[in-house]
Amino acid sequence: MKPMARSSGRSVIGSIAYRSAEKLTNERDGITHDYSRRDGVESATLVLPGEREEARAEFWNRVEAHHKRGDAVPGREIQVALPAELDREARRALAVEYARDLSTRYGVGVDVAVHRPHGEGDERNHHAHIVMTACRVEPDGTLGRKVVELDPIHCKRHELSTPAEYERSRWENLTNQALEHAQRPERVDHRSREAQGLEGPAQEKMGPAVTAIERRAEREARAEGREYEPVTDRARERSRLMELRDVAVHQAQRAKEWLVEYGQRIARLAQSPFSREALAAVGTQEIERQSQERAQAQARLQLQQEQAQREAVQREQLRQQQVERDRQRQIYRDHGPSLGR
């Protein structure tokens, strides 16, 4: 969640044009922002209080004109990740439902644009850009005062929880409801790994610079007909953590499948002429076998996590040593050899 402030050189009209893939003219400065040929935008929906309808350009130009100061914040943006497990229409419905929820709770206008994953990025990276007005919007379209509940400075000054903290929890609930409605077993949790009681390191965000390096390396590998391998430390660590995550997901899926299979077997045995003692014996053997498999899988996962942590510590030590060597070389270049030599 971040502000769209004029002081940073950003234009809310330009931002909306880019996110919605439209051609919009900012009447305040006369600049036309044309992104009508931009690919990757699946839908763009403007949600207003009172279920009003208004043209996107007209509404956001009214918002721009409403804010007079040069350092004004006409809008605030929330970026959300949409579950790849949902289909296209379900992802759009989830994003629009959240936009309506924001509009109703804060009394603001909300513009939500659903984007497809980037062609060279993670194919699961479906996401939405949600831009809210910083000022209140009445059901009749009148623009009012700033919504202080959305201002993190106001919240901090009055010792209130920030809007981002609350909205993460709200988004988690809506996302899990959508996954449950789609009969998907996956769930999301906005809390940190430590708060969830999970072991092992968290997945690092690679950032735009590392991502650009890795995409270039992937293109080169594809052009040379060889398999792509990460070239930066951060990408290699990310790949290792992804493998650990996949192992854990696979084990969890196997456990769920076993529970279904075990329930079916118990149901069949209950209808057979076996005695209760025989049924109990079969069940005990199955439970012991599955317990052993789970213990072995957990042990392998623990070893992999420990190895990843050791390698991360070693890389950090090497990095610190390199920093110290660079510092000494800089001192030598600046001052020359010491008099004691």
C-alpha positions as CSV (number, residue, x, y, z in Angstrom):
1,M,0.0,0.0,0.0
2,K,1.5,3.3,-1.1
3,P,0.5,6.9,-1.7
4,M,0.3,8.6,-5.1
5,A,1.9,11.9,-4.2
6,R,2.4,14.9,-6.6
7,S,5.6,15.7,-4.8
8,S,7.2,12.5,-6.1
9,G,6.4,13.6,-9.7
10,R,3.6,11.0,-10.1
11,S,0.3,11.8,-11.8
12,V,-2.7,9.8,-10.6
13,I,-4.2,10.2,-14.1
14,G,-1.1,8.7,-15.7
15,S,-1.0,5.9,-13.2
16,I,-4.7,5.1,-13.8
17,A,-4.1,5.2,-17.6
18,Y,-1.2,2.7,-17.3
19,R,-3.0,0.3,-15.0
20,S,-6.2,0.3,-17.0
21,A,-4.5,0.3,-20.5
22,E,-6.5,3.4,-21.6
23,K,-5.8,6.8,-23.1
24,L,-6.5,9.5,-20.5
25,T,-5.8,13.3,-20.6
26,N,-4.9,15.1,-17.4
27,E,-6.8,18.4,-17.6
28,R,-4.7,19.8,-14.8
29,D,-1.5,19.9,-16.9
30,G,-2.8,19.1,-20.4
31,I,-0.6,15.9,-20.7
32,T,-2.2,12.9,-22.5
33,H,-1.2,9.5,-21.2
34,D,-1.8,6.9,-23.9
35,Y,-1.4,3.2,-22.8
36,S,-4.3,1.9,-25.0
37,R,-1.9,-0.5,-26.8
38,R,-0.6,-2.0,-23.5
39,D,-1.0,-5.7,-23.2
40,G,-1.6,-7.7,-20.0
41,V,-4.6,-6.0,-18.5
42,E,-7.5,-8.4,-18.1
43,S,-10.1,-6.0,-16.7
44,A,-10.5,-2.5,-15.2
45,T,-13.5,-1.6,-13.1
46,L,-14.3,1.7,-11.5
47,V,-16.4,1.2,-8.2
48,L,-18.1,4.3,-6.7
49,P,-20.2,4.7,-3.6
50,G,-24.0,4.4,-4.1
51,E,-23.3,2.2,-7.2
52,R,-22.9,5.3,-9.3
53,E,-21.4,5.1,-12.8
54,E,-19.1,7.7,-14.2
55,A,-16.5,7.8,-17.0
56,R,-13.0,7.0,-15.7
57,A,-11.4,10.1,-17.2
58,E,-14.1,12.4,-15.9
59,F,-14.0,11.0,-12.4
60,W,-10.3,11.1,-11.9
61,N,-10.0,14.6,-13.4
62,R,-12.5,15.8,-10.9
63,V,-10.3,14.2,-8.2
64,E,-7.2,15.9,-9.5
65,A,-9.0,19.3,-9.6
66,H,-10.3,18.7,-6.1
67,H,-6.7,18.6,-4.6
68,K,-5.2,22.1,-4.9
69,R,-1.8,21.7,-3.1
70,G,1.3,20.9,-5.0
71,D,2.3,18.2,-2.5
72,A,-1.3,16.7,-2.4
73,V,-1.9,12.9,-2.3
74,P,-4.9,12.4,-4.7
75,G,-4.9,8.6,-4.5
76,R,-3.5,5.6,-2.6
77,E,-2.7,2.3,-4.2
78,I,-3.0,-1.3,-2.9
79,Q,-1.3,-4.1,-4.8
80,V,-2.6,-7.6,-4.2
81,A,-1.6,-11.1,-5.4
82,L,-4.4,-13.1,-6.9
83,P,-4.4,-16.9,-6.5
84,A,-3.3,-18.7,-9.6
85,E,-5.5,-21.6,-8.4
86,L,-8.6,-19.6,-9.3
87,D,-9.8,-19.2,-12.9
88,R,-9.9,-15.8,-14.7
89,E,-13.4,-14.9,-13.8
90,A,-13.0,-15.9,-10.1
91,R,-9.9,-13.8,-9.8
92,R,-11.7,-10.8,-11.3
93,A,-14.7,-11.3,-9.0
94,L,-12.4,-11.5,-6.0
95,A,-10.6,-8.2,-6.9
96,V,-13.9,-6.4,-7.6
97,E,-15.5,-7.7,-4.4
98,Y,-12.5,-6.3,-2.4
99,A,-12.8,-3.0,-4.3
100,R,-16.5,-2.7,-3.3
101,D,-15.6,-3.6,0.2
102,L,-13.0,-0.8,0.3
103,S,-15.4,1.7,-1.3
104,T,-18.2,0.9,1.3
105,R,-16.0,0.9,4.4
106,Y,-14.0,4.1,3.6
107,G,-16.5,5.9,1.4
108,V,-14.0,6.3,-1.5
109,G,-13.9,5.8,-5.2
110,V,-11.9,2.6,-6.1
111,D,-10.4,1.8,-9.5
112,V,-9.3,-1.9,-9.8
113,A,-7.3,-3.3,-12.7
114,V,-6.5,-7.0,-12.9
115,H,-3.2,-7.9,-14.7
116,R,-1.9,-11.1,-16.1
117,P,1.6,-12.4,-15.3
118,H,4.5,-10.8,-17.2
119,G,5.6,-12.8,-20.2
120,E,9.1,-13.4,-18.8
121,G,8.2,-13.7,-15.1
122,D,6.4,-16.3,-12.9
123,E,3.4,-17.6,-14.8
124,R,1.5,-17.6,-11.5
125,N,1.9,-13.9,-10.8
126,H,-1.7,-12.8,-11.4
127,H,-2.2,-9.5,-9.5
128,A,-4.4,-6.4,-9.2
129,H,-3.7,-2.7,-8.8
130,I,-6.3,-1.1,-6.7
131,V,-6.3,2.8,-6.6
132,M,-8.5,4.6,-4.0
133,T,-9.3,8.2,-3.8
134,A,-7.6,9.9,-0.8
135,C,-10.7,12.0,-0.3
136,R,-14.3,10.9,0.6
137,V,-16.8,10.4,-2.3
138,E,-20.4,10.9,-1.5
139,P,-23.1,8.7,-3.1
140,D,-24.2,11.7,-5.2
141,G,-20.6,12.1,-6.5
142,T,-19.6,15.1,-4.3
143,L,-15.9,15.0,-3.3
144,G,-15.2,15.7,0.4
145,R,-12.4,15.8,2.9
146,K,-9.4,13.5,3.3
147,V,-10.1,10.0,4.7
148,V,-7.8,10.1,7.7
149,E,-8.2,6.4,8.3
150,L,-6.2,5.7,5.2
151,D,-3.4,8.1,6.2
152,P,-0.6,6.1,8.0
153,I,0.9,9.3,9.5
154,H,-2.5,10.1,11.1
155,C,-2.8,6.5,12.4
156,K,0.7,6.5,13.9
157,R,0.2,9.9,15.5
158,H,-3.0,8.6,17.2
159,E,-1.5,5.2,18.0
160,L,-3.9,3.4,15.7
161,S,-3.2,0.3,13.6
162,T,-2.2,1.3,10.0
163,P,-4.6,0.6,7.2
164,A,-2.1,-1.8,5.6
165,E,-2.1,-3.9,8.7
166,Y,-5.9,-4.2,8.7
167,E,-6.2,-4.6,5.0
168,R,-3.8,-7.6,4.9
169,S,-6.0,-9.4,7.3
170,R,-9.1,-8.5,5.4
171,W,-7.6,-9.6,2.1
172,E,-6.6,-12.9,3.6
173,N,-10.2,-13.6,4.7
174,L,-11.6,-12.7,1.3
175,T,-9.0,-14.8,-0.6
176,N,-9.5,-17.9,1.6
177,Q,-13.3,-17.6,1.1
178,A,-12.8,-17.5,-2.7
179,L,-10.5,-20.6,-2.5
180,E,-13.0,-22.4,-0.4
181,H,-15.8,-21.5,-2.8
182,A,-13.8,-22.9,-5.7
183,Q,-13.2,-26.1,-3.6
184,R,-9.5,-25.6,-3.6
185,P,-7.4,-26.8,-0.6
186,E,-4.9,-23.9,-0.6
187,R,-5.1,-21.1,1.9
188,V,-3.1,-17.9,2.4
189,D,-1.8,-16.4,5.6
190,H,-0.7,-12.7,5.9
191,R,1.4,-13.3,9.0
192,S,5.2,-13.8,9.1
193,R,6.6,-17.3,9.1
194,E,7.7,-16.8,12.7
195,A,4.2,-15.8,13.7
196,Q,2.8,-18.9,12.0
197,G,5.3,-21.1,13.8
198,L,7.0,-22.2,10.5
199,E,10.7,-23.2,10.5
200,G,13.2,-22.3,7.8
201,P,14.1,-19.1,6.0
202,A,11.5,-17.0,4.2
203,Q,11.6,-16.5,0.5
204,E,13.4,-13.4,-0.5
205,K,12.0,-10.9,-3.0
206,M,14.6,-10.7,-5.8
207,G,13.9,-7.0,-6.8
208,P,13.9,-5.4,-10.2
209,A,17.7,-5.4,-10.7
210,V,18.2,-9.1,-10.0
211,T,15.0,-10.0,-11.9
212,A,16.4,-8.2,-15.0
213,I,19.7,-10.0,-14.7
214,E,17.9,-13.4,-14.4
215,R,15.6,-12.7,-17.3
216,R,18.6,-11.8,-19.5
217,A,20.3,-15.0,-18.5
218,E,17.2,-17.0,-19.2
219,R,16.9,-15.5,-22.7
220,E,20.5,-16.2,-23.4
221,A,20.1,-19.8,-22.3
222,R,17.1,-20.3,-24.5
223,A,18.9,-18.8,-27.5
224,E,21.9,-21.2,-26.9
225,G,19.6,-24.2,-26.5
226,R,20.7,-25.0,-22.9
227,E,18.9,-25.3,-19.6
228,Y,18.6,-22.1,-17.7
229,E,20.2,-21.9,-14.2
230,P,20.1,-18.9,-11.8
231,V,23.2,-16.7,-12.1
232,T,22.9,-14.5,-8.9
233,D,23.1,-15.6,-5.3
234,R,19.7,-14.3,-4.5
235,A,18.0,-16.2,-7.4
236,R,19.9,-19.4,-6.4
237,E,18.7,-19.1,-2.8
238,R,15.2,-18.4,-4.0
239,S,15.3,-21.5,-6.2
240,R,16.4,-23.6,-3.3
241,L,13.7,-22.3,-1.0
242,M,11.1,-23.0,-3.8
243,E,12.3,-26.6,-3.9
244,L,11.9,-26.9,-0.1
245,R,8.5,-25.5,-0.3
246,D,7.5,-27.9,-3.1
247,V,8.7,-30.8,-1.0
248,A,6.5,-29.6,1.9
249,V,3.5,-29.1,-0.3
250,H,4.0,-32.6,-1.9
251,Q,4.1,-34.2,1.6
252,A,1.0,-32.4,2.7
253,Q,-0.8,-33.5,-0.5
254,R,0.3,-37.1,0.1
255,A,-1.0,-36.9,3.6
256,K,-4.4,-35.7,2.4
257,E,-4.6,-38.4,-0.2
258,W,-3.8,-41.0,2.4
259,L,-6.5,-39.8,4.7
260,V,-9.1,-40.1,1.9
261,E,-7.8,-43.5,0.9
262,Y,-7.7,-44.7,4.5
263,G,-11.3,-43.6,5.0
264,Q,-12.4,-45.5,2.0
265,R,-10.6,-48.6,3.1
266,I,-12.1,-48.4,6.5
267,A,-15.6,-48.0,5.0
268,R,-15.0,-51.1,2.8
269,L,-13.7,-53.1,5.7
270,A,-16.6,-52.1,7.9
271,Q,-18.9,-53.8,5.4
272,S,-16.8,-56.9,5.2
273,P,-17.1,-60.0,7.4
274,F,-13.9,-59.1,9.2
275,S,-14.0,-59.0,13.0
276,R,-13.5,-55.7,14.9
277,E,-10.1,-57.1,16.0
278,A,-9.0,-57.6,12.4
279,L,-10.2,-54.1,11.4
280,A,-8.3,-52.5,14.2
281,A,-5.1,-54.5,13.3
282,V,-5.2,-53.3,9.7
283,G,-5.8,-49.7,10.8
284,T,-2.9,-49.8,13.3
285,Q,-0.5,-51.2,10.6
286,E,-1.6,-48.4,8.1
287,I,-1.1,-45.7,10.8
288,E,2.3,-47.0,11.7
289,R,3.4,-47.2,8.1
290,Q,2.2,-43.7,7.3
291,S,3.8,-42.3,10.5
292,Q,7.2,-43.7,9.5
293,E,6.9,-42.2,6.0
294,R,6.0,-38.8,7.5
295,A,8.9,-38.9,10.0
296,Q,11.3,-39.8,7.2
297,A,10.0,-36.9,5.0
298,Q,10.2,-34.5,7.9
299,A,13.8,-35.6,8.6
300,R,14.8,-35.0,4.9
301,L,13.1,-31.6,4.9
302,Q,14.9,-30.6,8.1
303,L,18.3,-31.6,6.7
304,Q,17.6,-29.6,3.5
305,Q,16.6,-26.5,5.6
306,E,19.7,-26.8,7.8
307,Q,21.9,-27.1,4.7
308,A,20.2,-24.0,3.2
309,Q,20.8,-22.0,6.4
310,R,24.4,-23.0,6.6
311,E,25.0,-22.0,3.0
312,A,23.3,-18.6,3.7
313,V,25.6,-18.0,6.7
314,Q,28.7,-18.9,4.6
315,R,27.6,-16.5,1.8
316,E,27.1,-13.7,4.3
317,Q,30.6,-14.4,5.8
318,L,32.2,-14.3,2.4
319,R,30.3,-11.1,1.6
320,Q,31.5,-9.4,4.8
321,Q,35.1,-10.5,4.0
322,Q,34.8,-9.0,0.5
323,V,33.5,-5.8,2.0
324,E,36.4,-5.6,4.4
325,R,38.9,-6.3,1.5
326,D,37.3,-3.5,-0.6
327,R,37.5,-1.2,2.4
328,Q,41.2,-1.9,2.9
329,R,41.9,-1.4,-0.8
330,Q,40.1,1.9,-0.7
331,I,42.2,3.1,2.3
332,Y,45.4,2.1,0.5
333,R,44.3,4.0,-2.7
334,D,43.4,7.1,-0.7
335,H,46.4,7.3,1.6
336,G,49.1,5.0,0.1
337,P,51.3,2.6,2.1
338,S,51.5,3.4,5.8
339,L,54.7,5.0,7.2
340,G,55.3,1.9,9.3
341,R,56.1,-0.2,6.3
